Amino acid sequence: MTQLELASKGIVSPQMQSVAESEGLEAEIVRQGVASGTIVIPANPLHKGLVPCGIGKGLKTKVNANIGTSSDYGSIATELEKLRVAADCGADTVMDLSTGGEISAVRRAVIGATTLPVGTVPIYQAALEAIDKRGAIVKMTAADLFAAIEQQARDGVDFMTVHCGVTRSAIERLKQQGRVADIVSRGGAFLTGWVLCNEQENPLYEQYDRLLEIAREYDVTLSLGDGFRPGSIADATDRAQIQELLILGELVDKARKAGVQVMVEGPGHVPLNQIEANIRLEKSICQDAPFYVLGPLVTDVGAGYDHITGAIGGAVAAAAGADFLCYVTPAEHLGLPDTEDVRQGVMASRIAGHAADIVKGVKGAAAWDRKMSEARKRLDWPEQARLSIDPERARRVHAKHSASGSACSMCGQFCAMDFVEKYLGVTAPKC
């Protein structure tokens, strides 16, 4: 049985117990969340050595790191190094988005090398195989697509992005809307081209029951992709995006009834004043399914710093109820990220998620900050480093310039906390 089926029967699985322990919650709370569909635990039984991770309502905001080759660069070695960095920096999951080279070999190497849940976008494999076999992505068949999905499930993939909402009706909404950036999702673009060229319905929508059968057999969590996510803040919350979301809401219901775990992916570029509304829409339309957001990016001009624009949007989104942040790296919109981009992307999203967890009242979130403040009050530098989200960087920055006394080199002998302690302390001297 799937995690959803077990939970619905009142059974606490080892995976649910593990998630409860890592979150500091009662196992029954996690079971109830999985049973209701507000929590998912991506855990393909064929992924050996997996450490389960819970995503959803009442849990810590989780962070995903995207890795993978492109048609221009990358190998098994480069992606395993990115995987190592992502895990060391505290990513909760990784997605292999490879689109170049031996992508099946890369995927299997990643799954075999990590205890983190691994996600993929199977249409990338199907599209590349269609080019090799038939000369064009639009010549891909439904059989090609489902074969890739099943192969990846057999490989041990824990969750898959599937763009089921890119339907003929949604494409018509997109055409009528008129957009600045059209479609920026690769999967959304591939399927839109396929639908228009073949004048047929999206196989992932038309044969959704077939998809659910595969997902149920391997307990793969479906991540219903946002093929029409806005790639410009000018396109945010438009008819195409909302039409797709309405379709995904219906597919969430079908997945749950089939015993399949499901989450929903959300918009990319969204101005600050629309983020909360987007979260509320998804939670309402999709019956509180876990929401997985890319960023959101709150401005289009942050090239080279989009880990920051994404973290700003991610903090607002998670505070409003988003459950899962897909990191954005400094290389977003510019090129394939390297290991340093991965590190900065994970850290930025982790900070955003933690800031939101304080607002959401997630167990232990505010207590972590309280301990850091107390360590700062004591000028306890080793403890401050230990409590930092990136201890290695905290130690390195503190040691960069020598300091006189117990304070850091920012204030030196004029440290405010060191100075005022003399007058607020129990043995304060007379002036």
Sequence and secondary structure as in RCSB ss.txt:
>XXXX:A:sequence
MTQLELASKGIVSPQMQSVAESEGLEAEIVRQGVASGTIVIPANPLHKGLVPCGIGKGLKTKVNANIGTSSDYGS
IATELEKLRVAADCGADTVMDLSTGGEISAVRRAVIGATTLPVGTVPIYQAALEAIDKRGAIVKMTAADLFAAIE
QQARDGVDFMTVHCGVTRSAIERLKQQGRVADIVSRGGAFLTGWVLCNEQENPLYEQYDRLLEIAREYDVTLSLG
DGFRPGSIADATDRAQIQELLILGELVDKARKAGVQVMVEGPGHVPLNQIEANIRLEKSICQDAPFYVLGPLVTD
VGAGYDHITGAIGGAVAAAAGADFLCYVTPAEHLGLPDTEDVRQGVMASRIAGHAADIVKGVKGAAAWDRKMSEA
RKRLDWPEQARLSIDPERARRVHAKHSASGSACSMCGQFCAMDFVEKYLGVTAPKC
>XXXX:A:secstr
  HHHHHHTT   HHHHHHHHHHT  HHHHHHHHHHTSEE    TTSTT     EETTS  EEEEEE   SSS  
HHHHHHHHHHHHHTT SEEEE   SSSHHHHHHHHHHH SS EEE HHHHHHHHHHHHHSSGGG  HHHHHHHHH
HHHHHT  EEEE TT  HHHHHHHHHH  SS    HHHHHHHHHHHHHT   HHHHTHHHHHHHHHHHT EEEE 
 TT  SSGGGTT HHHHHHHHHHHHHHHHHHHTT  EEEEE SB  HHHHHHHHHHHHHHTTT  EEEE  BS S
  TT HHHHHHHHHHHHHHHT  EEE   TTTTTS   HHHHHHHHHHHHHHHHHHHHHHT TTHHHHHHHHHHH
HHTT HHHHHHHSSSHHHHHHHHTSS  STTS TTTGGG HHHHHHHHHSTT    
